[in-house]
Amino acid sequence: MFRRILDLMEERGSELSEQTIAISHGDDEATANEVKTMIEEKFKPKNVEVHMIGSVIGSHAGPGTIAIFFLNKLN
């Protein structure tokens, strides 16, 4: 399910193994931790942090939302 996101990370990310990557979730910590494991196995980043989405974003995005934050390559 999240393979496309990992493909986009690989395509667009800059030195992912040297980054701290963040995952935000909308009341779905189990899925966020699954994605964390996938990211750690594929990119071996320095750190992966998992946080719950704040109430303002959560009220618009809804439960089950997963967001991943990483630095892109510079063009």
PyMOL Python script that loads the backbone (N, CA, C, O; Angstrom):
from pymol import cmd

cmd.read_pdbstr("""\
ATOM      1  N   MET A   1       0.819  -1.203   0.000  1.00  0.00           N
ATOM      2  CA  MET A   1       0.000   0.000   0.000  1.00  0.00           C
ATOM      3  C   MET A   1       0.862   1.267   0.000  1.00  0.00           C
ATOM      4  O   MET A   1       0.514   2.257  -0.644  1.00  0.00           O
ATOM      5  N   PHE A   2       1.967   1.235   0.710  1.00  0.00           N
ATOM      6  CA  PHE A   2       2.815   2.422   0.796  1.00  0.00           C
ATOM      7  C   PHE A   2       4.038   2.327  -0.109  1.00  0.00           C
ATOM      8  O   PHE A   2       4.954   3.143  -0.010  1.00  0.00           O
ATOM      9  N   ARG A   3       4.052   1.337  -0.983  1.00  0.00           N
ATOM     10  CA  ARG A   3       5.206   1.187  -1.876  1.00  0.00           C
ATOM     11  C   ARG A   3       5.400   2.402  -2.770  1.00  0.00           C
ATOM     12  O   ARG A   3       6.532   2.810  -3.031  1.00  0.00           O
ATOM     13  N   ARG A   4       4.310   2.977  -3.237  1.00  0.00           N
ATOM     14  CA  ARG A   4       4.423   4.155  -4.115  1.00  0.00           C
ATOM     15  C   ARG A   4       5.065   5.320  -3.364  1.00  0.00           C
ATOM     16  O   ARG A   4       5.872   6.054  -3.934  1.00  0.00           O
ATOM     17  N   ILE A   5       4.717   5.490  -2.110  1.00  0.00           N
ATOM     18  CA  ILE A   5       5.321   6.566  -1.318  1.00  0.00           C
ATOM     19  C   ILE A   5       6.812   6.311  -1.157  1.00  0.00           C
ATOM     20  O   ILE A   5       7.617   7.237  -1.265  1.00  0.00           O
ATOM     21  N   LEU A   6       7.187   5.055  -0.898  1.00  0.00           N
ATOM     22  CA  LEU A   6       8.609   4.735  -0.779  1.00  0.00           C
ATOM     23  C   LEU A   6       9.334   4.954  -2.100  1.00  0.00           C
ATOM     24  O   LEU A   6      10.481   5.403  -2.110  1.00  0.00           O
ATOM     25  N   ASP A   7       8.676   4.640  -3.218  1.00  0.00           N
ATOM     26  CA  ASP A   7       9.262   4.907  -4.537  1.00  0.00           C
ATOM     27  C   ASP A   7       9.485   6.402  -4.733  1.00  0.00           C
ATOM     28  O   ASP A   7      10.528   6.815  -5.238  1.00  0.00           O
ATOM     29  N   LEU A   8       8.503   7.215  -4.334  1.00  0.00           N
ATOM     30  CA  LEU A   8       8.655   8.668  -4.455  1.00  0.00           C
ATOM     31  C   LEU A   8       9.770   9.188  -3.548  1.00  0.00           C
ATOM     32  O   LEU A   8      10.514  10.091  -3.929  1.00  0.00           O
ATOM     33  N   MET A   9       9.883   8.622  -2.358  1.00  0.00           N
ATOM     34  CA  MET A   9      10.973   9.013  -1.465  1.00  0.00           C
ATOM     35  C   MET A   9      12.322   8.720  -2.116  1.00  0.00           C
ATOM     36  O   MET A   9      13.235   9.545  -2.070  1.00  0.00           O
ATOM     37  N   GLU A  10      12.440   7.534  -2.725  1.00  0.00           N
ATOM     38  CA  GLU A  10      13.690   7.148  -3.364  1.00  0.00           C
ATOM     39  C   GLU A  10      14.005   8.056  -4.551  1.00  0.00           C
ATOM     40  O   GLU A  10      15.153   8.450  -4.759  1.00  0.00           O
ATOM     41  N   GLU A  11      12.974   8.381  -5.322  1.00  0.00           N
ATOM     42  CA  GLU A  11      13.124   9.224  -6.513  1.00  0.00           C
ATOM     43  C   GLU A  11      13.474  10.663  -6.158  1.00  0.00           C
ATOM     44  O   GLU A  11      14.324  11.278  -6.802  1.00  0.00           O
ATOM     45  N   ARG A  12      12.824  11.193  -5.140  1.00  0.00           N
ATOM     46  CA  ARG A  12      12.936  12.616  -4.833  1.00  0.00           C
ATOM     47  C   ARG A  12      13.834  12.948  -3.648  1.00  0.00           C
ATOM     48  O   ARG A  12      14.288  14.083  -3.510  1.00  0.00           O
ATOM     49  N   GLY A  13      14.090  11.963  -2.794  1.00  0.00           N
ATOM     50  CA  GLY A  13      14.824  12.225  -1.562  1.00  0.00           C
ATOM     51  C   GLY A  13      16.302  12.483  -1.782  1.00  0.00           C
ATOM     52  O   GLY A  13      16.890  12.041  -2.768  1.00  0.00           O
ATOM     53  N   SER A  14      16.877  13.194  -0.860  1.00  0.00           N
ATOM     54  CA  SER A  14      18.298  13.520  -0.904  1.00  0.00           C
ATOM     55  C   SER A  14      18.997  12.877   0.279  1.00  0.00           C
ATOM     56  O   SER A  14      18.733  13.233   1.428  1.00  0.00           O
ATOM     57  N   GLU A  15      19.891  11.927   0.004  1.00  0.00           N
ATOM     58  CA  GLU A  15      20.685  11.273   1.045  1.00  0.00           C
ATOM     59  C   GLU A  15      19.814  10.830   2.224  1.00  0.00           C
ATOM     60  O   GLU A  15      20.046  11.229   3.365  1.00  0.00           O
ATOM     61  N   LEU A  16      18.827  10.015   1.936  1.00  0.00           N
ATOM     62  CA  LEU A  16      17.862   9.592   2.954  1.00  0.00           C
ATOM     63  C   LEU A  16      18.527   8.884   4.129  1.00  0.00           C
ATOM     64  O   LEU A  16      18.020   8.941   5.249  1.00  0.00           O
ATOM     65  N   SER A  17      19.650   8.222   3.892  1.00  0.00           N
ATOM     66  CA  SER A  17      20.331   7.534   4.988  1.00  0.00           C
ATOM     67  C   SER A  17      20.952   8.512   5.982  1.00  0.00           C
ATOM     68  O   SER A  17      21.307   8.119   7.093  1.00  0.00           O
ATOM     69  N   GLU A  18      21.084   9.759   5.602  1.00  0.00           N
ATOM     70  CA  GLU A  18      21.675  10.771   6.480  1.00  0.00           C
ATOM     71  C   GLU A  18      20.620  11.661   7.142  1.00  0.00           C
ATOM     72  O   GLU A  18      20.970  12.601   7.857  1.00  0.00           O
ATOM     73  N   GLN A  19      19.350  11.382   6.916  1.00  0.00           N
ATOM     74  CA  GLN A  19      18.276  12.255   7.391  1.00  0.00           C
ATOM     75  C   GLN A  19      17.564  11.702   8.619  1.00  0.00           C
ATOM     76  O   GLN A  19      17.642  10.515   8.936  1.00  0.00           O
ATOM     77  N   THR A  20      16.870  12.606   9.293  1.00  0.00           N
ATOM     78  CA  THR A  20      15.816  12.235  10.226  1.00  0.00           C
ATOM     79  C   THR A  20      14.523  12.370   9.446  1.00  0.00           C
ATOM     80  O   THR A  20      14.216  13.449   8.938  1.00  0.00           O
ATOM     81  N   ILE A  21      13.767  11.298   9.346  1.00  0.00           N
ATOM     82  CA  ILE A  21      12.510  11.276   8.616  1.00  0.00           C
ATOM     83  C   ILE A  21      11.382  11.274   9.638  1.00  0.00           C
ATOM     84  O   ILE A  21      11.469  10.599  10.664  1.00  0.00           O
ATOM     85  N   ALA A  22      10.337  12.021   9.363  1.00  0.00           N
ATOM     86  CA  ALA A  22       9.208  12.118  10.291  1.00  0.00           C
ATOM     87  C   ALA A  22       7.954  11.525   9.664  1.00  0.00           C
ATOM     88  O   ALA A  22       7.713  11.657   8.464  1.00  0.00           O
ATOM     89  N   ILE A  23       7.171  10.878  10.497  1.00  0.00           N
ATOM     90  CA  ILE A  23       5.875  10.338  10.088  1.00  0.00           C
ATOM     91  C   ILE A  23       4.837  10.904  11.040  1.00  0.00           C
ATOM     92  O   ILE A  23       4.990  10.821  12.259  1.00  0.00           O
ATOM     93  N   SER A  24       3.785  11.477  10.484  1.00  0.00           N
ATOM     94  CA  SER A  24       2.657  11.949  11.283  1.00  0.00           C
ATOM     95  C   SER A  24       1.451  11.085  10.944  1.00  0.00           C
ATOM     96  O   SER A  24       1.263  10.697   9.792  1.00  0.00           O
ATOM     97  N   HIS A  25       0.638  10.787  11.947  1.00  0.00           N
ATOM     98  CA  HIS A  25      -0.518   9.936  11.706  1.00  0.00           C
ATOM     99  C   HIS A  25      -1.763  10.522  12.360  1.00  0.00           C
ATOM    100  O   HIS A  25      -1.686  11.226  13.367  1.00  0.00           O
ATOM    101  N   GLY A  26      -2.906  10.216  11.767  1.00  0.00           N
ATOM    102  CA  GLY A  26      -4.202  10.618  12.296  1.00  0.00           C
ATOM    103  C   GLY A  26      -4.825   9.457  13.037  1.00  0.00           C
ATOM    104  O   GLY A  26      -5.680   8.757  12.494  1.00  0.00           O
ATOM    105  N   ASP A  27      -4.404   9.246  14.275  1.00  0.00           N
ATOM    106  CA  ASP A  27      -4.942   8.204  15.151  1.00  0.00           C
ATOM    107  C   ASP A  27      -4.801   6.804  14.546  1.00  0.00           C
ATOM    108  O   ASP A  27      -5.722   5.991  14.610  1.00  0.00           O
ATOM    109  N   ASP A  28      -3.623   6.539  13.955  1.00  0.00           N
ATOM    110  CA  ASP A  28      -3.337   5.218  13.396  1.00  0.00           C
ATOM    111  C   ASP A  28      -1.867   4.885  13.625  1.00  0.00           C
ATOM    112  O   ASP A  28      -1.084   4.756  12.683  1.00  0.00           O
ATOM    113  N   GLU A  29      -1.521   4.752  14.875  1.00  0.00           N
ATOM    114  CA  GLU A  29      -0.119   4.514  15.247  1.00  0.00           C
ATOM    115  C   GLU A  29       0.400   3.188  14.699  1.00  0.00           C
ATOM    116  O   GLU A  29       1.576   3.086  14.348  1.00  0.00           O
ATOM    117  N   ALA A  30      -0.455   2.176  14.622  1.00  0.00           N
ATOM    118  CA  ALA A  30      -0.022   0.870  14.118  1.00  0.00           C
ATOM    119  C   ALA A  30       0.467   0.974  12.670  1.00  0.00           C
ATOM    120  O   ALA A  30       1.523   0.440  12.333  1.00  0.00           O
ATOM    121  N   THR A  31      -0.290   1.654  11.822  1.00  0.00           N
ATOM    122  CA  THR A  31       0.124   1.825  10.425  1.00  0.00           C
ATOM    123  C   THR A  31       1.366   2.690  10.337  1.00  0.00           C
ATOM    124  O   THR A  31       2.267   2.401   9.549  1.00  0.00           O
ATOM    125  N   ALA A  32       1.428   3.748  11.137  1.00  0.00           N
ATOM    126  CA  ALA A  32       2.608   4.612  11.145  1.00  0.00           C
ATOM    127  C   ALA A  32       3.857   3.805  11.495  1.00  0.00           C
ATOM    128  O   ALA A  32       4.913   4.011  10.897  1.00  0.00           O
ATOM    129  N   ASN A  33       3.748   2.896  12.450  1.00  0.00           N
ATOM    130  CA  ASN A  33       4.895   2.070  12.823  1.00  0.00           C
ATOM    131  C   ASN A  33       5.253   1.059  11.738  1.00  0.00           C
ATOM    132  O   ASN A  33       6.427   0.732  11.567  1.00  0.00           O
ATOM    133  N   GLU A  34       4.260   0.561  11.003  1.00  0.00           N
ATOM    134  CA  GLU A  34       4.544  -0.308   9.854  1.00  0.00           C
ATOM    135  C   GLU A  34       5.333   0.450   8.791  1.00  0.00           C
ATOM    136  O   GLU A  34       6.306  -0.064   8.239  1.00  0.00           O
ATOM    137  N   VAL A  35       4.898   1.683   8.511  1.00  0.00           N
ATOM    138  CA  VAL A  35       5.601   2.515   7.527  1.00  0.00           C
ATOM    139  C   VAL A  35       7.008   2.833   8.030  1.00  0.00           C
ATOM    140  O   VAL A  35       7.961   2.838   7.251  1.00  0.00           O
ATOM    141  N   LYS A  36       7.135   3.092   9.304  1.00  0.00           N
ATOM    142  CA  LYS A  36       8.456   3.358   9.898  1.00  0.00           C
ATOM    143  C   LYS A  36       9.396   2.187   9.645  1.00  0.00           C
ATOM    144  O   LYS A  36      10.544   2.386   9.247  1.00  0.00           O
ATOM    145  N   THR A  37       8.914   0.964   9.873  1.00  0.00           N
ATOM    146  CA  THR A  37       9.731  -0.226   9.646  1.00  0.00           C
ATOM    147  C   THR A  37      10.133  -0.340   8.182  1.00  0.00           C
ATOM    148  O   THR A  37      11.277  -0.678   7.876  1.00  0.00           O
ATOM    149  N   MET A  38       9.201  -0.062   7.276  1.00  0.00           N
ATOM    150  CA  MET A  38       9.493  -0.121   5.845  1.00  0.00           C
ATOM    151  C   MET A  38      10.576   0.888   5.469  1.00  0.00           C
ATOM    152  O   MET A  38      11.490   0.570   4.708  1.00  0.00           O
ATOM    153  N   ILE A  39      10.471   2.094   5.999  1.00  0.00           N
ATOM    154  CA  ILE A  39      11.449   3.148   5.717  1.00  0.00           C
ATOM    155  C   ILE A  39      12.811   2.767   6.286  1.00  0.00           C
ATOM    156  O   ILE A  39      13.830   2.928   5.615  1.00  0.00           O
ATOM    157  N   GLU A  40      12.835   2.265   7.514  1.00  0.00           N
ATOM    158  CA  GLU A  40      14.108   1.882   8.139  1.00  0.00           C
ATOM    159  C   GLU A  40      14.793   0.771   7.357  1.00  0.00           C
ATOM    160  O   GLU A  40      16.012   0.794   7.186  1.00  0.00           O
ATOM    161  N   GLU A  41      14.022  -0.201   6.882  1.00  0.00           N
ATOM    162  CA  GLU A  41      14.602  -1.316   6.126  1.00  0.00           C
ATOM    163  C   GLU A  41      15.130  -0.875   4.766  1.00  0.00           C
ATOM    164  O   GLU A  41      16.181  -1.337   4.321  1.00  0.00           O
ATOM    165  N   LYS A  42      14.395   0.025   4.107  1.00  0.00           N
ATOM    166  CA  LYS A  42      14.779   0.418   2.747  1.00  0.00           C
ATOM    167  C   LYS A  42      15.871   1.486   2.716  1.00  0.00           C
ATOM    168  O   LYS A  42      16.791   1.398   1.902  1.00  0.00           O
ATOM    169  N   PHE A  43      15.785   2.495   3.591  1.00  0.00           N
ATOM    170  CA  PHE A  43      16.687   3.647   3.490  1.00  0.00           C
ATOM    171  C   PHE A  43      17.707   3.745   4.626  1.00  0.00           C
ATOM    172  O   PHE A  43      18.704   4.454   4.489  1.00  0.00           O
ATOM    173  N   LYS A  44      17.485   3.066   5.715  1.00  0.00           N
ATOM    174  CA  LYS A  44      18.373   3.097   6.878  1.00  0.00           C
ATOM    175  C   LYS A  44      18.722   4.527   7.308  1.00  0.00           C
ATOM    176  O   LYS A  44      19.897   4.878   7.416  1.00  0.00           O
ATOM    177  N   PRO A  45      17.694   5.349   7.553  1.00  0.00           N
ATOM    178  CA  PRO A  45      17.940   6.738   7.956  1.00  0.00           C
ATOM    179  C   PRO A  45      18.537   6.810   9.360  1.00  0.00           C
ATOM    180  O   PRO A  45      18.492   5.842  10.118  1.00  0.00           O
ATOM    181  N   LYS A  46      19.091   7.963   9.688  1.00  0.00           N
ATOM    182  CA  LYS A  46      19.640   8.173  11.032  1.00  0.00           C
ATOM    183  C   LYS A  46      18.571   7.975  12.095  1.00  0.00           C
ATOM    184  O   LYS A  46      18.824   7.388  13.148  1.00  0.00           O
ATOM    185  N   ASN A  47      17.370   8.472  11.805  1.00  0.00           N
ATOM    186  CA  ASN A  47      16.291   8.415  12.785  1.00  0.00           C
ATOM    187  C   ASN A  47      14.954   8.525  12.062  1.00  0.00           C
ATOM    188  O   ASN A  47      14.852   9.163  11.014  1.00  0.00           O
ATOM    189  N   VAL A  48      13.939   7.900  12.632  1.00  0.00           N
ATOM    190  CA  VAL A  48      12.566   8.060  12.144  1.00  0.00           C
ATOM    191  C   VAL A  48      11.703   8.384  13.356  1.00  0.00           C
ATOM    192  O   VAL A  48      11.633   7.606  14.308  1.00  0.00           O
ATOM    193  N   GLU A  49      11.052   9.529  13.310  1.00  0.00           N
ATOM    194  CA  GLU A  49      10.182   9.962  14.404  1.00  0.00           C
ATOM    195  C   GLU A  49       8.728   9.785  13.992  1.00  0.00           C
ATOM    196  O   GLU A  49       8.359  10.054  12.849  1.00  0.00           O
ATOM    197  N   VAL A  50       7.906   9.329  14.933  1.00  0.00           N
ATOM    198  CA  VAL A  50       6.474   9.143  14.687  1.00  0.00           C
ATOM    199  C   VAL A  50       5.699  10.025  15.654  1.00  0.00           C
ATOM    200  O   VAL A  50       5.919   9.977  16.864  1.00  0.00           O
ATOM    201  N   HIS A  51       4.785  10.836  15.109  1.00  0.00           N
ATOM    202  CA  HIS A  51       3.983  11.755  15.920  1.00  0.00           C
ATOM    203  C   HIS A  51       2.531  11.725  15.451  1.00  0.00           C
ATOM    204  O   HIS A  51       2.243  11.391  14.302  1.00  0.00           O
ATOM    205  N   MET A  52       1.639  12.073  16.343  1.00  0.00           N
ATOM    206  CA  MET A  52       0.236  12.216  15.964  1.00  0.00           C
ATOM    207  C   MET A  52       0.036  13.589  15.317  1.00  0.00           C
ATOM    208  O   MET A  52       0.612  14.585  15.756  1.00  0.00           O
ATOM    209  N   ILE A  53      -0.779  13.625  14.277  1.00  0.00           N
ATOM    210  CA  ILE A  53      -1.107  14.891  13.614  1.00  0.00           C
ATOM    211  C   ILE A  53      -1.866  15.768  14.597  1.00  0.00           C
ATOM    212  O   ILE A  53      -2.663  15.271  15.392  1.00  0.00           O
ATOM    213  N   GLY A  54      -1.620  17.062  14.544  1.00  0.00           N
ATOM    214  CA  GLY A  54      -2.311  17.999  15.418  1.00  0.00           C
ATOM    215  C   GLY A  54      -3.797  18.085  15.113  1.00  0.00           C
ATOM    216  O   GLY A  54      -4.261  17.605  14.079  1.00  0.00           O
ATOM    217  N   SER A  55      -4.522  18.689  16.007  1.00  0.00           N
ATOM    218  CA  SER A  55      -5.985  18.721  15.903  1.00  0.00           C
ATOM    219  C   SER A  55      -6.497  19.507  14.689  1.00  0.00           C
ATOM    220  O   SER A  55      -7.510  19.132  14.099  1.00  0.00           O
ATOM    221  N   VAL A  56      -5.820  20.578  14.315  1.00  0.00           N
ATOM    222  CA  VAL A  56      -6.292  21.379  13.174  1.00  0.00           C
ATOM    223  C   VAL A  56      -6.163  20.587  11.877  1.00  0.00           C
ATOM    224  O   VAL A  56      -7.127  20.476  11.120  1.00  0.00           O
ATOM    225  N   ILE A  57      -4.985  20.039  11.617  1.00  0.00           N
ATOM    226  CA  ILE A  57      -4.789  19.231  10.406  1.00  0.00           C
ATOM    227  C   ILE A  57      -5.645  17.970  10.491  1.00  0.00           C
ATOM    228  O   ILE A  57      -6.268  17.578   9.504  1.00  0.00           O
ATOM    229  N   GLY A  58      -5.680  17.336  11.655  1.00  0.00           N
ATOM    230  CA  GLY A  58      -6.456  16.117  11.838  1.00  0.00           C
ATOM    231  C   GLY A  58      -7.933  16.305  11.569  1.00  0.00           C
ATOM    232  O   GLY A  58      -8.589  15.397  11.058  1.00  0.00           O
ATOM    233  N   SER A  59      -8.469  17.472  11.906  1.00  0.00           N
ATOM    234  CA  SER A  59      -9.901  17.708  11.667  1.00  0.00           C
ATOM    235  C   SER A  59     -10.211  17.807  10.174  1.00  0.00           C
ATOM    236  O   SER A  59     -11.342  17.555   9.758  1.00  0.00           O
ATOM    237  N   HIS A  60      -9.218  18.171   9.370  1.00  0.00           N
ATOM    238  CA  HIS A  60      -9.413  18.256   7.924  1.00  0.00           C
ATOM    239  C   HIS A  60      -9.057  16.944   7.226  1.00  0.00           C
ATOM    240  O   HIS A  60      -9.737  16.531   6.287  1.00  0.00           O
ATOM    241  N   ALA A  61      -7.989  16.292   7.690  1.00  0.00           N
ATOM    242  CA  ALA A  61      -7.502  15.081   7.022  1.00  0.00           C
ATOM    243  C   ALA A  61      -8.235  13.828   7.496  1.00  0.00           C
ATOM    244  O   ALA A  61      -8.473  12.918   6.702  1.00  0.00           O
ATOM    245  N   GLY A  62      -8.591  13.768   8.765  1.00  0.00           N
ATOM    246  CA  GLY A  62      -9.357  12.645   9.288  1.00  0.00           C
ATOM    247  C   GLY A  62      -8.507  11.509   9.814  1.00  0.00           C
ATOM    248  O   GLY A  62      -7.288  11.491   9.643  1.00  0.00           O
ATOM    249  N   PRO A  63      -9.173  10.557  10.460  1.00  0.00           N
ATOM    250  CA  PRO A  63      -8.465   9.413  11.013  1.00  0.00           C
ATOM    251  C   PRO A  63      -7.857   8.544   9.916  1.00  0.00           C
ATOM    252  O   PRO A  63      -8.402   8.433   8.818  1.00  0.00           O
ATOM    253  N   GLY A  64      -6.733   7.938  10.230  1.00  0.00           N
ATOM    254  CA  GLY A  64      -6.061   7.066   9.269  1.00  0.00           C
ATOM    255  C   GLY A  64      -5.077   7.766   8.368  1.00  0.00           C
ATOM    256  O   GLY A  64      -4.411   7.117   7.561  1.00  0.00           O
ATOM    257  N   THR A  65      -4.967   9.082   8.484  1.00  0.00           N
ATOM    258  CA  THR A  65      -4.028   9.845   7.662  1.00  0.00           C
ATOM    259  C   THR A  65      -2.594   9.478   8.020  1.00  0.00           C
ATOM    260  O   THR A  65      -2.259   9.331   9.195  1.00  0.00           O
ATOM    261  N   ILE A  66      -1.752   9.332   7.006  1.00  0.00           N
ATOM    262  CA  ILE A  66      -0.324   9.109   7.204  1.00  0.00           C
ATOM    263  C   ILE A  66       0.408  10.143   6.351  1.00  0.00           C
ATOM    264  O   ILE A  66       0.145  10.264   5.155  1.00  0.00           O
ATOM    265  N   ALA A  67       1.326  10.885   6.968  1.00  0.00           N
ATOM    266  CA  ALA A  67       2.130  11.870   6.252  1.00  0.00           C
ATOM    267  C   ALA A  67       3.599  11.581   6.533  1.00  0.00           C
ATOM    268  O   ALA A  67       3.968  11.271   7.666  1.00  0.00           O
ATOM    269  N   ILE A  68       4.434  11.680   5.509  1.00  0.00           N
ATOM    270  CA  ILE A  68       5.871  11.418   5.645  1.00  0.00           C
ATOM    271  C   ILE A  68       6.630  12.670   5.222  1.00  0.00           C
ATOM    272  O   ILE A  68       6.338  13.280   4.193  1.00  0.00           O
ATOM    273  N   PHE A  69       7.613  13.036   6.047  1.00  0.00           N
ATOM    274  CA  PHE A  69       8.392  14.251   5.817  1.00  0.00           C
ATOM    275  C   PHE A  69       9.856  13.889   5.640  1.00  0.00           C
ATOM    276  O   PHE A  69      10.440  13.183   6.462  1.00  0.00           O
ATOM    277  N   PHE A  70      10.445  14.387   4.545  1.00  0.00           N
ATOM    278  CA  PHE A  70      11.864  14.153   4.241  1.00  0.00           C
ATOM    279  C   PHE A  70      12.343  15.277   3.342  1.00  0.00           C
ATOM    280  O   PHE A  70      11.533  16.007   2.770  1.00  0.00           O
ATOM    281  N   LEU A  71      13.668  15.424   3.213  1.00  0.00           N
ATOM    282  CA  LEU A  71      14.218  16.481   2.374  1.00  0.00           C
ATOM    283  C   LEU A  71      14.365  16.000   0.941  1.00  0.00           C
ATOM    284  O   LEU A  71      14.851  14.897   0.691  1.00  0.00           O
ATOM    285  N   ASN A  72      13.943  16.836   0.004  1.00  0.00           N
ATOM    286  CA  ASN A  72      14.041  16.551  -1.419  1.00  0.00           C
ATOM    287  C   ASN A  72      15.427  16.900  -1.942  1.00  0.00           C
ATOM    288  O   ASN A  72      16.190  17.623  -1.300  1.00  0.00           O
ATOM    289  N   LYS A  73      15.737  16.364  -3.131  1.00  0.00           N
ATOM    290  CA  LYS A  73      16.942  16.742  -3.833  1.00  0.00           C
ATOM    291  C   LYS A  73      16.787  18.174  -4.331  1.00  0.00           C
ATOM    292  O   LYS A  73      15.694  18.595  -4.707  1.00  0.00           O
ATOM    293  N   LEU A  74      17.873  18.905  -4.330  1.00  0.00           N
ATOM    294  CA  LEU A  74      17.856  20.254  -4.888  1.00  0.00           C
ATOM    295  C   LEU A  74      18.046  20.159  -6.400  1.00  0.00           C
ATOM    296  O   LEU A  74      18.867  19.379  -6.884  1.00  0.00           O
ATOM    297  N   ASN A  75      17.287  20.952  -7.133  1.00  0.00           N
ATOM    298  CA  ASN A  75      17.407  20.952  -8.605  1.00  0.00           C
ATOM    299  C   ASN A  75      18.319  22.046  -9.041  1.00  0.00           C
ATOM    300  O   ASN A  75      18.551  22.215 -10.238  1.00  0.00           O
TER     301      ASN A  75
END
""", "prot")
cmd.dss("prot")
cmd.show_as("cartoon", "prot")
cmd.util.cbc("prot")
cmd.orient("prot")
